[in-house]
Amino acid sequence: MSIIGMQELIPAGRVVVVIDVIRAFTTAAIAFERGVTDIACAPTPEAGRELRRRYPERLLAGEIRGLKPADFDIGNSPYEMSTAPVHGRRLIQTTSNGTRGLTRCPDPVALLAASARNVGATARWIASNHPGTPWTLLCTGRTAEDRACAEHLDALLRGSVPRAADLVDGIRAGAAELARSFARRPVSEVVDLSPDLGFCSEVDRSDFAMVGYIREGHVELTAVRS
Ligand SMILES: O=C(O)[C@H](CS(=O)(=O)O)OP(=O)(O)O
């Protein structure tokens, strides 16, 4: 049982949960809530574009340095995803941290993507499907929100009852750290997280785990209710 960062090795024989609260796996959770059927996760923008050449019917979502590239259909924004016409669509998602983290897990017992939005459903899926298997929780960001989500999930998996309010405090602290770092960028590169933070802070709004299957060099996420 461990909580690790992106630089650390992932031990074999684990259920691996890749965590990205701000914003990749909050965006992915909203996509599934709105009727997306599956999400092919790419580690880089070029890999995402390559997947779109292979699957032209899919929408391409994601960011480079937090901003939507002109040739992408949707950014990495939960707010934007909450209004995009995506029902019944298949997506490709590529982001700086979250989708890259998913591809760091070569041979997990099970692979999941999580944010605060589906942390409880993630714990229930693991308890139902892999009781007794050790877990590794991979925080893809360096700021406080992923660590807070990992600690919340770790507590749930151990049978404790963590406080949602503590997780929300961690998300706010992480958002403040990110805002300070964005403020140092040139104006044209500043990312405005404010429309997204409410979505990122809604603990347990999604009632599904996002389970990943490794297919043809990428990870395919589907929403699984337990
Ligand atoms: O879009 C995001 O929130 C980040 C990119 S950045 O760190 O804000 O530039 O990507 P994610 O993979 O969602 O952490």
The ligand as an SDF file (V2000), in Angstrom:
LIG
                    3D

 14 13  0  0  0  0  0  0  0  0999 V2000
   -4.7770   20.9670  -17.7020 O   0  0  0  0  0  0  0  0  0  0  0  0
   -4.3220   20.7320  -16.5740 C   0  0  0  0  0  0  0  0  0  0  0  0
   -4.9740   20.9450  -15.5670 O   0  0  0  0  0  0  0  0  0  0  0  0
   -2.9180   20.1440  -16.4550 C   0  0  0  0  0  0  0  0  0  0  0  0
   -1.9580   20.8910  -17.2910 C   0  0  0  0  0  0  0  0  0  0  0  0
   -1.2140   22.1750  -16.4140 S   0  0  0  0  0  0  0  0  0  0  0  0
   -0.3500   21.5290  -15.3970 O   0  0  0  0  0  0  0  0  0  0  0  0
   -2.2880   22.9320  -15.8070 O   0  0  0  0  0  0  0  0  0  0  0  0
   -0.4480   22.9820  -17.3780 O   0  0  0  0  0  0  0  0  0  0  0  0
   -2.9120   18.8230  -16.9310 O   0  0  0  0  0  0  0  0  0  0  0  0
   -3.4170   17.5660  -16.0850 P   0  0  0  0  0  0  0  0  0  0  0  0
   -2.9260   16.3460  -16.8110 O   0  0  0  0  0  0  0  0  0  0  0  0
   -4.8960   17.6710  -16.0660 O   0  0  0  0  0  0  0  0  0  0  0  0
   -2.8300   17.7060  -14.7120 O   0  0  0  0  0  0  0  0  0  0  0  0
  1  2  2  0
  2  3  1  0
  2  4  1  0
  4  5  1  0
  4 10  1  0
  5  6  1  0
  6  7  2  0
  6  8  2  0
  6  9  1  0
 10 11  1  0
 11 12  2  0
 11 13  1  0
 11 14  1  0
M  END
$$$$
